[in-house]
Amino acid sequence: MTMPLNRNQSEIRRLLEEIDSQYQSAHQALYNLNLGTAQHAFITARMDRIGQSLDELKNLLGEDEAAKLIIQQLDKSAANSKGDNK
């Protein structure tokens, strides 16, 4: 059963926003001081959530299209966080 196009677009947008949010959280944890050993677990959890969102995108779009979108989103997320680690 196929989802209506605009519902798909909303779901895709939500997943990309989720990916951005998780990436930003992991990036902040990586560059913030005094997080100790909790830092690794926190970052790992964020990366796992990105993986789950990618799996959902694959189900909606297929593997190739999902891979293209995730690369674009992570590039945007990385560019947005470049100045944060100064």
MOPAC internal coordinates of N, CA, C and O (Angstrom, degrees):
PM7 1SCF
backbone

  N    0.0000 0     0.00 0     0.00 0    0    0    0
  C    1.4579 1     0.00 0     0.00 0    1    0    0
  C    1.5216 1   108.62 1     0.00 0    2    1    0
  O    1.2310 1   120.07 1   -51.21 1    3    2    1
  N    1.3157 1   117.47 1   128.79 1    3    2    1
  C    1.4535 1   121.96 1  -178.47 1    5    3    2
  C    1.5196 1   110.66 1   -95.35 1    6    5    3
  O    1.2310 1   121.30 1   -39.19 1    7    6    5
  N    1.3126 1   115.12 1   140.81 1    7    6    5
  C    1.4612 1   119.81 1   177.50 1    9    7    6
  C    1.5242 1   108.70 1   -80.49 1   10    9    7
  O    1.2310 1   119.61 1   -30.73 1   11   10    9
  N    1.3517 1   118.35 1   149.27 1   11   10    9
  C    1.4655 1   119.89 1   175.69 1   13   11   10
  C    1.5279 1   110.35 1   -58.19 1   14   13   11
  O    1.2310 1   120.78 1   -30.78 1   15   14   13
  N    1.3439 1   116.12 1   149.22 1   15   14   13
  C    1.4576 1   121.97 1  -173.98 1   17   15   14
  C    1.5202 1   112.42 1   -56.80 1   18   17   15
  O    1.2310 1   119.31 1   131.88 1   19   18   17
  N    1.3374 1   118.93 1   -48.12 1   19   18   17
  C    1.4632 1   119.26 1  -177.25 1   21   19   18
  C    1.5265 1   111.46 1   -68.48 1   22   21   19
  O    1.2310 1   119.62 1   151.35 1   23   22   21
  N    1.3135 1   118.33 1   -28.65 1   23   22   21
  C    1.4666 1   119.99 1   174.66 1   25   23   22
  C    1.5228 1   109.20 1   -69.66 1   26   25   23
  O    1.2310 1   120.46 1   139.38 1   27   26   25
  N    1.3290 1   116.72 1   -40.62 1   27   26   25
  C    1.4610 1   120.72 1   174.94 1   29   27   26
  C    1.5176 1   111.07 1   -58.34 1   30   29   27
  O    1.2310 1   120.78 1   134.43 1   31   30   29
  N    1.3361 1   116.12 1   -45.57 1   31   30   29
  C    1.4637 1   120.22 1  -178.81 1   33   31   30
  C    1.5192 1   110.87 1   -62.84 1   34   33   31
  O    1.2310 1   119.91 1   139.84 1   35   34   33
  N    1.3208 1   117.78 1   -40.16 1   35   34   33
  C    1.4679 1   121.21 1   177.05 1   37   35   34
  C    1.5190 1   110.80 1   -63.46 1   38   37   35
  O    1.2310 1   120.44 1   137.01 1   39   38   37
  N    1.3006 1   116.76 1   -42.99 1   39   38   37
  C    1.4624 1   121.03 1  -179.86 1   41   39   38
  C    1.5208 1   110.48 1   -66.73 1   42   41   39
  O    1.2310 1   120.21 1   138.84 1   43   42   41
  N    1.3143 1   117.21 1   -41.16 1   43   42   41
  C    1.4637 1   121.60 1   177.72 1   45   43   42
  C    1.5230 1   109.80 1   -62.43 1   46   45   43
  O    1.2310 1   120.17 1   133.98 1   47   46   45
  N    1.3164 1   117.28 1   -46.02 1   47   46   45
  C    1.4647 1   121.91 1   178.53 1   49   47   46
  C    1.5331 1   110.18 1   -59.90 1   50   49   47
  O    1.2310 1   120.44 1   136.18 1   51   50   49
  N    1.3378 1   116.76 1   -43.82 1   51   50   49
  C    1.4643 1   120.76 1   179.85 1   53   51   50
  C    1.5262 1   110.57 1   -61.88 1   54   53   51
  O    1.2310 1   120.44 1   136.77 1   55   54   53
  N    1.3308 1   116.77 1   -43.23 1   55   54   53
  C    1.4581 1   120.35 1  -179.71 1   57   55   54
  C    1.5264 1   111.67 1   -65.82 1   58   57   55
  O    1.2310 1   120.11 1   139.61 1   59   58   57
  N    1.3222 1   117.39 1   -40.39 1   59   58   57
  C    1.4605 1   120.38 1   178.34 1   61   59   58
  C    1.5285 1   111.12 1   -65.88 1   62   61   59
  O    1.2310 1   120.33 1   142.47 1   63   62   61
  N    1.3212 1   116.97 1   -37.53 1   63   62   61
  C    1.4625 1   120.31 1   175.92 1   65   63   62
  C    1.5204 1   110.72 1   -66.24 1   66   65   63
  O    1.2310 1   120.39 1   141.45 1   67   66   65
  N    1.3202 1   116.87 1   -38.55 1   67   66   65
  C    1.4619 1   121.59 1   176.78 1   69   67   66
  C    1.5265 1   110.48 1   -62.79 1   70   69   67
  O    1.2310 1   120.58 1   136.41 1   71   70   69
  N    1.3202 1   116.49 1   -43.59 1   71   70   69
  C    1.4577 1   121.12 1   178.14 1   73   71   70
  C    1.5242 1   110.42 1   -60.77 1   74   73   71
  O    1.2310 1   120.40 1   134.76 1   75   74   73
  N    1.3227 1   116.84 1   -45.24 1   75   74   73
  C    1.4615 1   120.83 1   178.63 1   77   75   74
  C    1.5257 1   110.90 1   -60.84 1   78   77   75
  O    1.2310 1   120.36 1   134.28 1   79   78   77
  N    1.3102 1   116.91 1   -45.72 1   79   78   77
  C    1.4600 1   121.55 1  -179.50 1   81   79   78
  C    1.5296 1   111.41 1   -60.79 1   82   81   79
  O    1.2310 1   120.47 1   135.21 1   83   82   81
  N    1.3255 1   116.71 1   -44.79 1   83   82   81
  C    1.4629 1   120.93 1  -179.89 1   85   83   82
  C    1.5277 1   110.91 1   -66.35 1   86   85   83
  O    1.2310 1   120.72 1   139.94 1   87   86   85
  N    1.3248 1   116.23 1   -40.06 1   87   86   85
  C    1.4676 1   120.21 1   178.22 1   89   87   86
  C    1.5201 1   110.26 1   -62.92 1   90   89   87
  O    1.2310 1   120.44 1   133.51 1   91   90   89
  N    1.3345 1   116.76 1   -46.49 1   91   90   89
  C    1.4636 1   120.66 1  -179.20 1   93   91   90
  C    1.5282 1   110.68 1   -61.27 1   94   93   91
  O    1.2310 1   120.22 1   138.73 1   95   94   93
  N    1.3266 1   117.19 1   -41.27 1   95   94   93
  C    1.4698 1   121.19 1   178.23 1   97   95   94
  C    1.5276 1   111.35 1   -62.55 1   98   97   95
  O    1.2310 1   120.76 1   135.46 1   99   98   97
  N    1.3178 1   116.16 1   -44.54 1   99   98   97
  C    1.4696 1   120.22 1   179.41 1  101   99   98
  C    1.5263 1   110.28 1   -64.93 1  102  101   99
  O    1.2310 1   120.32 1   138.25 1  103  102  101
  N    1.3058 1   117.00 1   -41.75 1  103  102  101
  C    1.4671 1   121.47 1   179.80 1  105  103  102
  C    1.5253 1   110.39 1   -61.84 1  106  105  103
  O    1.2310 1   120.25 1   134.91 1  107  106  105
  N    1.3202 1   117.12 1   -45.09 1  107  106  105
  C    1.4645 1   120.47 1   178.94 1  109  107  106
  C    1.5222 1   110.84 1   -62.62 1  110  109  107
  O    1.2310 1   120.36 1   138.85 1  111  110  109
  N    1.3183 1   116.91 1   -41.15 1  111  110  109
  C    1.4636 1   120.04 1   178.89 1  113  111  110
  C    1.5237 1   111.28 1   -63.99 1  114  113  111
  O    1.2310 1   120.72 1   143.08 1  115  114  113
  N    1.3181 1   116.23 1   -36.92 1  115  114  113
  C    1.4574 1   120.41 1  -179.14 1  117  115  114
  C    1.5222 1   111.54 1   -65.42 1  118  117  115
  O    1.2310 1   120.17 1   142.44 1  119  118  117
  N    1.3235 1   117.29 1   -37.56 1  119  118  117
  C    1.4512 1   120.63 1  -173.54 1  121  119  118
  C    1.5253 1   114.44 1  -102.09 1  122  121  119
  O    1.2310 1   119.20 1   175.05 1  123  122  121
  N    1.3236 1   119.13 1    -4.95 1  123  122  121
  C    1.4596 1   120.91 1   175.33 1  125  123  122
  C    1.5166 1   109.43 1   -83.30 1  126  125  123
  O    1.2310 1   121.09 1   -35.01 1  127  126  125
  N    1.2977 1   115.52 1   144.99 1  127  126  125
  C    1.4588 1   120.96 1  -179.75 1  129  127  126
  C    1.5221 1   110.69 1   -86.57 1  130  129  127
  O    1.2310 1   120.78 1   -14.95 1  131  130  129
  N    1.3088 1   116.12 1   165.05 1  131  130  129
  C    1.4650 1   124.28 1   171.87 1  133  131  130
  C    1.5253 1   114.62 1    64.69 1  134  133  131
  O    1.2310 1   119.44 1  -150.56 1  135  134  133
  N    1.3037 1   118.67 1    29.44 1  135  134  133
  C    1.4587 1   119.28 1   176.82 1  137  135  134
  C    1.5216 1   111.54 1   -95.07 1  138  137  135
  O    1.2310 1   119.90 1   163.85 1  139  138  137
  N    1.3098 1   117.80 1   -16.15 1  139  138  137
  C    1.4543 1   121.63 1   175.75 1  141  139  138
  C    1.5128 1   113.62 1    59.89 1  142  141  139
  O    1.2310 1   120.92 1    33.24 1  143  142  141
  N    1.3350 1   115.85 1  -146.76 1  143  142  141
  C    1.4645 1   120.63 1  -175.39 1  145  143  142
  C    1.5211 1   112.49 1   -71.30 1  146  145  143
  O    1.2310 1   119.80 1   159.59 1  147  146  145
  N    1.3176 1   117.99 1   -20.41 1  147  146  145
  C    1.4632 1   120.68 1   178.03 1  149  147  146
  C    1.5260 1   110.91 1   -65.01 1  150  149  147
  O    1.2310 1   120.57 1   157.40 1  151  150  149
  N    1.3185 1   116.51 1   -22.60 1  151  150  149
  C    1.4630 1   121.45 1  -178.49 1  153  151  150
  C    1.5268 1   111.30 1   -58.13 1  154  153  151
  O    1.2310 1   119.98 1   132.99 1  155  154  153
  N    1.3208 1   117.64 1   -47.01 1  155  154  153
  C    1.4670 1   121.27 1  -178.05 1  157  155  154
  C    1.5206 1   111.16 1   -62.19 1  158  157  155
  O    1.2310 1   120.24 1   133.22 1  159  158  157
  N    1.3083 1   117.14 1   -46.78 1  159  158  157
  C    1.4670 1   121.07 1  -179.77 1  161  159  158
  C    1.5199 1   111.02 1   -62.75 1  162  161  159
  O    1.2310 1   120.47 1   139.92 1  163  162  161
  N    1.3268 1   116.70 1   -40.08 1  163  162  161
  C    1.4607 1   121.20 1   179.84 1  165  163  162
  C    1.5252 1   110.74 1   -63.74 1  166  165  163
  O    1.2310 1   120.45 1   131.89 1  167  166  165
  N    1.3180 1   116.74 1   -48.11 1  167  166  165
  C    1.4713 1   121.15 1  -179.38 1  169  167  166
  C    1.5253 1   110.22 1   -64.12 1  170  169  167
  O    1.2310 1   120.20 1   137.71 1  171  170  169
  N    1.3277 1   117.23 1   -42.29 1  171  170  169
  C    1.4614 1   120.75 1   178.71 1  173  171  170
  C    1.5290 1   111.05 1   -60.07 1  174  173  171
  O    1.2310 1   120.45 1   138.10 1  175  174  173
  N    1.3247 1   116.75 1   -41.90 1  175  174  173
  C    1.4686 1   120.24 1   178.32 1  177  175  174
  C    1.5221 1   110.84 1   -63.08 1  178  177  175
  O    1.2310 1   119.78 1   140.14 1  179  178  177
  N    1.3208 1   118.03 1   -39.86 1  179  178  177
  C    1.4741 1   121.02 1   178.64 1  181  179  178
  C    1.5248 1   110.20 1   -64.67 1  182  181  179
  O    1.2310 1   120.04 1   136.97 1  183  182  181
  N    1.3293 1   117.53 1   -43.03 1  183  182  181
  C    1.4577 1   121.01 1  -179.58 1  185  183  182
  C    1.5373 1   110.95 1   -67.15 1  186  185  183
  O    1.2310 1   120.52 1   143.75 1  187  186  185
  N    1.3283 1   116.61 1   -36.25 1  187  186  185
  C    1.4686 1   119.91 1   175.95 1  189  187  186
  C    1.5245 1   110.50 1   -62.59 1  190  189  187
  O    1.2310 1   120.58 1   138.82 1  191  190  189
  N    1.3299 1   116.49 1   -41.18 1  191  190  189
  C    1.4698 1   120.06 1   179.18 1  193  191  190
  C    1.5257 1   111.22 1   -65.76 1  194  193  191
  O    1.2310 1   120.08 1   142.73 1  195  194  193
  N    1.3201 1   117.45 1   -37.27 1  195  194  193
  C    1.4672 1   120.72 1   175.18 1  197  195  194
  C    1.5309 1   109.11 1   -61.36 1  198  197  195
  O    1.2310 1   120.19 1   138.32 1  199  198  197
  N    1.3212 1   117.25 1   -41.68 1  199  198  197
  C    1.4674 1   121.37 1   177.69 1  201  199  198
  C    1.5216 1   112.20 1   -61.06 1  202  201  199
  O    1.2310 1   120.62 1   140.27 1  203  202  201
  N    1.3305 1   116.43 1   -39.73 1  203  202  201
  C    1.4719 1   120.13 1   177.75 1  205  203  202
  C    1.5284 1   110.76 1   -65.07 1  206  205  203
  O    1.2310 1   120.73 1   138.47 1  207  206  205
  N    1.3260 1   116.21 1   -41.53 1  207  206  205
  C    1.4708 1   119.73 1   178.48 1  209  207  206
  C    1.5216 1   110.56 1   -64.62 1  210  209  207
  O    1.2310 1   120.33 1   141.76 1  211  210  209
  N    1.3167 1   116.98 1   -38.24 1  211  210  209
  C    1.4589 1   120.95 1   177.30 1  213  211  210
  C    1.5276 1   110.62 1   -62.79 1  214  213  211
  O    1.2310 1   120.37 1   138.24 1  215  214  213
  N    1.3218 1   116.90 1   -41.76 1  215  214  213
  C    1.4655 1   120.11 1   177.43 1  217  215  214
  C    1.5332 1   111.14 1   -60.77 1  218  217  215
  O    1.2310 1   120.65 1   139.66 1  219  218  217
  N    1.3270 1   116.36 1   -40.34 1  219  218  217
  C    1.4691 1   120.20 1   177.73 1  221  219  218
  C    1.5232 1   110.95 1   -65.02 1  222  221  219
  O    1.2310 1   120.49 1   139.02 1  223  222  221
  N    1.3421 1   116.66 1   -40.98 1  223  222  221
  C    1.4630 1   120.07 1   176.58 1  225  223  222
  C    1.5322 1   110.92 1   -62.22 1  226  225  223
  O    1.2310 1   120.17 1   138.81 1  227  226  225
  N    1.3196 1   117.27 1   -41.19 1  227  226  225
  C    1.4705 1   120.97 1   178.16 1  229  227  226
  C    1.5226 1   110.97 1   -59.40 1  230  229  227
  O    1.2310 1   120.65 1   139.86 1  231  230  229
  N    1.3298 1   116.37 1   -40.14 1  231  230  229
  C    1.4620 1   120.09 1   178.97 1  233  231  230
  C    1.5234 1   111.71 1   -65.67 1  234  233  231
  O    1.2310 1   120.51 1   145.94 1  235  234  233
  N    1.3282 1   116.62 1   -34.06 1  235  234  233
  C    1.4659 1   120.33 1  -179.23 1  237  235  234
  C    1.5219 1   113.15 1   -81.13 1  238  237  235
  O    1.2310 1   120.46 1   142.34 1  239  238  237
  N    1.3363 1   116.73 1   -37.66 1  239  238  237
  C    1.4612 1   120.52 1  -168.12 1  241  239  238
  C    1.5175 1   115.30 1  -117.64 1  242  241  239
  O    1.2310 1   120.21 1   163.06 1  243  242  241
  N    1.2963 1   117.21 1   -16.94 1  243  242  241
  C    1.4554 1   120.66 1  -170.22 1  245  243  242
  C    1.5226 1   109.20 1    95.00 1  246  245  243
  O    1.2310 1   121.19 1   -21.24 1  247  246  245
  N    1.3209 1   115.33 1   158.76 1  247  246  245
  C    1.4603 1   121.08 1  -172.02 1  249  247  246
  C    1.5231 1   113.67 1   -63.55 1  250  249  247
  O    1.2310 1   119.77 1   135.04 1  251  250  249
  N    1.3343 1   118.04 1   -44.96 1  251  250  249
  C    1.4604 1   120.83 1  -176.22 1  253  251  250
  C    1.5278 1   112.05 1   -64.29 1  254  253  251
  O    1.2310 1   120.61 1   131.25 1  255  254  253
  N    1.3241 1   116.45 1   -48.75 1  255  254  253
  C    1.4708 1   120.27 1  -178.74 1  257  255  254
  C    1.5291 1   110.61 1   -65.93 1  258  257  255
  O    1.2310 1   120.30 1   140.45 1  259  258  257
  N    1.3237 1   117.04 1   -39.55 1  259  258  257
  C    1.4727 1   120.89 1   178.23 1  261  259  258
  C    1.5286 1   110.26 1   -62.76 1  262  261  259
  O    1.2310 1   120.26 1   138.08 1  263  262  261
  N    1.3290 1   117.11 1   -41.92 1  263  262  261
  C    1.4637 1   120.68 1   179.07 1  265  263  262
  C    1.5200 1   110.97 1   -61.96 1  266  265  263
  O    1.2310 1   120.11 1   137.64 1  267  266  265
  N    1.3267 1   117.39 1   -42.36 1  267  266  265
  C    1.4669 1   120.73 1   178.10 1  269  267  266
  C    1.5269 1   111.14 1   -60.76 1  270  269  267
  O    1.2310 1   120.82 1   133.61 1  271  270  269
  N    1.3323 1   116.04 1   -46.39 1  271  270  269
  C    1.4608 1   119.57 1  -178.90 1  273  271  270
  C    1.5233 1   112.29 1   -65.59 1  274  273  271
  O    1.2310 1   119.84 1   139.96 1  275  274  273
  N    1.3129 1   117.92 1   -40.04 1  275  274  273
  C    1.4652 1   120.33 1  -178.94 1  277  275  274
  C    1.5186 1   110.53 1   -66.79 1  278  277  275
  O    1.2310 1   120.08 1   141.14 1  279  278  277
  N    1.3107 1   117.44 1   -38.86 1  279  278  277
  C    1.4687 1   120.64 1   177.48 1  281  279  278
  C    1.5228 1   109.83 1   -63.67 1  282  281  279
  O    1.2310 1   120.27 1   134.56 1  283  282  281
  N    1.3285 1   117.09 1   -45.44 1  283  282  281
  C    1.4639 1   120.43 1   177.98 1  285  283  282
  C    1.5238 1   110.98 1   -60.33 1  286  285  283
  O    1.2310 1   120.59 1   136.08 1  287  286  285
  N    1.3419 1   116.47 1   -43.92 1  287  286  285
  C    1.4626 1   120.11 1  -177.97 1  289  287  286
  C    1.5256 1   111.32 1   -66.58 1  290  289  287
  O    1.2310 1   119.94 1   136.64 1  291  290  289
  N    1.3157 1   117.72 1   -43.36 1  291  290  289
  C    1.4639 1   119.62 1   179.42 1  293  291  290
  C    1.5235 1   111.86 1   -67.09 1  294  293  291
  O    1.2310 1   120.02 1   145.96 1  295  294  293
  N    1.3289 1   117.56 1   -34.04 1  295  294  293
  C    1.4673 1   120.27 1   173.97 1  297  295  294
  C    1.5290 1   110.74 1   -61.93 1  298  297  295
  O    1.2310 1   120.75 1   135.20 1  299  298  297
  N    1.3400 1   116.16 1   -44.80 1  299  298  297
  C    1.4678 1   120.15 1   178.04 1  301  299  298
  C    1.5230 1   110.79 1   -63.22 1  302  301  299
  O    1.2310 1   120.52 1   135.12 1  303  302  301
  N    1.3167 1   116.61 1   -44.88 1  303  302  301
  C    1.4676 1   121.27 1  -179.45 1  305  303  302
  C    1.5265 1   110.93 1   -61.38 1  306  305  303
  O    1.2310 1   120.68 1   137.47 1  307  306  305
  N    1.3316 1   116.30 1   -42.53 1  307  306  305
  C    1.4637 1   120.31 1   179.70 1  309  307  306
  C    1.5193 1   110.32 1   -65.37 1  310  309  307
  O    1.2310 1   120.08 1   137.91 1  311  310  309
  N    1.3211 1   117.45 1   -42.09 1  311  310  309
  C    1.4634 1   120.80 1   179.10 1  313  311  310
  C    1.5298 1   110.43 1   -63.81 1  314  313  311
  O    1.2310 1   120.07 1   141.49 1  315  314  313
  N    1.3212 1   117.46 1   -38.51 1  315  314  313
  C    1.4637 1   121.06 1  -179.79 1  317  315  314
  C    1.5171 1   112.48 1   -68.71 1  318  317  315
  O    1.2310 1   120.01 1   154.23 1  319  318  317
  N    1.3137 1   117.59 1   -25.77 1  319  318  317
  C    1.4641 1   120.13 1  -175.96 1  321  319  318
  C    1.5256 1   112.72 1  -101.67 1  322  321  319
  O    1.2310 1   119.54 1  -178.28 1  323  322  321
  N    1.3215 1   118.49 1     1.72 1  323  322  321
  C    1.4715 1   121.23 1  -177.39 1  325  323  322
  C    1.5264 1   112.71 1   -54.57 1  326  325  323
  O    1.2310 1   119.65 1   135.46 1  327  326  325
  N    1.2906 1   118.27 1   -44.54 1  327  326  325
  C    1.4529 1   121.04 1  -177.13 1  329  327  326
  C    1.5075 1   113.88 1   -78.21 1  330  329  327
  O    1.2310 1   119.64 1   169.15 1  331  330  329
  N    1.3372 1   118.30 1   -10.85 1  331  330  329
  C    1.4571 1   121.46 1  -175.27 1  333  331  330
  C    1.5249 1   113.82 1   -71.26 1  334  333  331
  O    1.2310 1   119.40 1   157.11 1  335  334  333
  N    1.3182 1   118.76 1   -22.89 1  335  334  333
  C    1.4568 1   119.42 1  -173.51 1  337  335  334
  C    1.5182 1   113.19 1   -96.90 1  338  337  335
  O    1.2310 1   120.40 1  -165.91 1  339  338  337
  N    1.3023 1   116.83 1    14.09 1  339  338  337
  C    1.4774 1   119.60 1   178.68 1  341  339  338
  C    1.4927 1   110.94 1   -79.85 1  342  341  339
  O    1.2310 1   120.10 1   180.00 1  343  342  341

